[in-house]
C-alpha cells in the first residue's frame, strides 16, 4: 500500500536550497520522485536524497542565472528574505500580489 507524505511546501512558496546557494518559487509538486534514474544517480551518493518524499519544481535563481530546478523536500527551507524571485517565467505562471505568488490557474476570487 502506498502512503504519500503531505507536502511541507506549496505552490507559490519561495524556498531556498539547504546546501547549495539558490532559491526559487515552487510551481509544481510531485508526491514522490518523478524524474529519470539517470538524474537521480547523478547526485553524489553521500548526499543523494530518498525518492520517497515530495519533490518540488522551482523557478530557480542563483547569483549567475535563472533556471528550472527539481529538489527533494529534505533539501528545502523556507526563504524568508522577502526578496522577489527574478526568474523570467514568473509572469507566465504566477500573479504577484504584495510579494506573494498566486498561480494564474488559481480561479479563486482575490
N, C-alpha and C positions, 0 to 999 in steps of 0.2 A: 504494500500500500504506500503510495506516495504521500509525503507530507511536506507542504510548502511552508517555508518560513515567511512571515509577513515582512514586507519590505520596510526598512527603517527610514528610508528617504523617499520623497515623492517627486512627481513631475513638476518642473519649475523650481525646484530647490537648488540653491547654489551650494556646492560642496568642493572640498579640496582633497587631494590625494594625501594619504598618511605618510608616504615615504618620498615620493617624487614631487618636484616643485611645479605642480599645475593645479588648476581649478576649473570648474565649469558648471553649467546648468544642466540638470537632468531632463532629457526629452523622451526617454523610454526606459522600461524596466523589464528584465527577464526574471522569472521566479527562481530559475536555476541557470547555470552556464548554458549558453546557446550560441557558441562560436565554434570555430574549427579546432580539431585536435592539434593541428599544426600550430595554431595561435597559442593554445594553452601550453603546449610543450616548449614554446619559445621563451616562456617565463623561467628564469633560473629556479631550479628545483628548491633551493633553500628559502625562496620567498613565494613559491607557486601557491596560490590560494585554492581552497576546496571548490569543487564545482557545485556542491550542494548548498548554495546560498544565492540570494539575489545578485544579479549583475546589472549595472547601470550604463546606459548610453549617454554620453555627455557631449555637449558642445563645449569643447575644452580650449584652454589657452595656457601658454606659459609666457615667459618674457620675450621669446622669439617668434612665436607663431600661434595660429588657431587651427584646430583640427577636431576630429571626432575621436573620442576615447571610449573604451569598454572596460569597466572597472568593477571588481568584486566589492561587495558591501564592506567586508572586513578592512579594505584599504581606503575607505572614505570617511571623512569627518565633515561636519557642517562648516561652511565658510561664513564667518561672522564679520568679515571685513566691511560689508556694506558697499563694496566697490562693484560697479556694473561689469558684466561679462561682455567682452568686446567682439565675440565671435560673429562673423558676417552673416550667419544663417539665423541669428536670434529673431529677426523680424519676420522670417518665413514661418517660424514655429510658435512664437510667443507674442503676446501683447504685454508690454512692460508698463506697469502702473505703480507709481510710488515705490520704485525699486524692487517690485515683485514681478515674477514671471508667470503669466497665466497662459495656458495653452490656447492657441487660436481655435482648437477643436472643442474647447470647453464652452458649451452652449448656455451655461448659467448666466443669469442676468448680473450686471455689475453695478 
